[in-house]
């Protein structure tokens, strides 16, 4: 009797399991969409880094130094252009040929020296050519109080 009952409900259970598996995959994909990561080759290993933990990336020829929020620096053999293509353009700005900066971590912008001050005492240069574009991008940033600081600075 129990065996007959179980056999008759096997299809129902299998269908329910398939539905739950599909829902689980959907939820996993939603979480992945919110948490974006990059894979960084470092010391012979591959390291996964969440993009919002990156303060800035500084170029040094064909190498890049990634500055993280925990005061850690990672040297990679990838170019700044490579990382720029991998990261979200709404979150990061290219302010100079040698710098890619996370907009959320900009504290101040200094027009006289054309520098951005970031958290943990990091600084990034702003190129003359990109200064007006940087000004526009920063004024659109709700968490940043930098408005037209680079205006008329040629």
N, C-alpha and C positions, 0 to 999 in steps of 0.2 A: 504494500500500500504506500509506504513512504517512498519507495523507489519509483513507483508510478507518478507520484506527486512531483518528485524531483525531476524526472524526465520530462514531464509536461511543462515545467517552468524553466527549463534550461535555455530555451530560446529567449524568454523574457529577460532572464538574468544576463545572457550574452548581449542582448540589445542594450540593456541598461549600462552594462560595463563599457560598451562601445561609446555610448552617449557621454558617460563620465570621462572617458579617456579623451574624447574630442573637446570637452569643456576644459579639461586640465591643460591640453595643448594650447587652447585659445588663451587661457589665463597666463600661461608661461610666455606666450608671444607678446601679450600686453605688457608684462613686467619687463621683458627684454627691450621693448620699444622705449620704455621710460628710463631704463638704466643702460646708457650707451657705454661701451668699453672699447678700448684699443688693446691690441696685443703688441707688447714691446719686447724685442729681443734684448736680453740683459744678462751678462755674465754666463753665457752659454745656455741660458734657459729662456723660456717665453713667459712673460709676466703680463697678466691682465690688469689694466688700470681703468678705473671709472673716469670718464672725461671730466666730470665736475670736480674731481680731485686734482686736476692739473691747474696750476696757477699760470704758468707760461712755459713756452718752449723757446729756447735761445739757440740760434744757429752758430756753428763754428765750422766753416767750410762745409765738408760733406758729413759732418757729425751734428747731432742735436743734443742739447741738454734739457731734459724735462724736469721742471721744478714742481714738486707736489706739495699739498697742503700740510703734510707732516714734516716739513723741512727737509725732505729727501730730494736728492738730485739723481737722475738716471741719465747716463751717457749712452746714446745710441748711434749706430752707423747710418741712420736714415737722415735724409735732408729735411729741412723745414718745409719745403713744398710737399713732400710726401705726407707729413703730419697734417698740413693744412688741408689736404684732400681727404684725409681720414676723419677729421673733426668737424663738428657742427659749425657752420658759418654764422649762425645766430648767436652762438655762445662765445666764439673766438674771433678776434680781429687781428689782421696782419698790420701792425702799426709801423713796421720798419722791415728792411730786407733781412734783418737778423732776429726779429721777434714776432712771436705769435702769442697773444695774450688773451686770457679768459676775462671777459668783460665784468663778470660778477666780482672779481677780486681787485678791481681798480679802486684805489682810495682817493688819489688826487692826480691832477694833471698840471704840470708846470710849463707855462708858455715860454718863459725865458730860456729854459734849458731844454725844452721839447722832450720832457720825460714824463712817464707815467709811474706813479708810486703804487705798488701793489702790496698785498698783505705779506707779512713775514719779512719786511724790509727789502723786498725785491723791487727793482726798477727796470723799466724798459724805455728805450729811445723811441721817439716818434719822428719819422722822416718828414722833411719839408713838403715833399710831393703828396704824401698821404694825410697830412694834418687836417685838411678840410673834410676829408672822408671820415676820419676818426672822430672829428667833432660831431658830424651828423649821426654816426653810429652810437656815440655815447649819449647824445641828447635823446635818442630813442629808448635808451636803457632806463627803466623806471627806478632801479636801485642805485643808479649813478647820478650824482648831483653835478657832474661836469657838463657844462653847457657849451658855450662858445669860447672856450679858453684859448684855442689856437687861432682864432679869427684874426685876420690882418697881421699875421706874423710871417712875412716873407723876407 
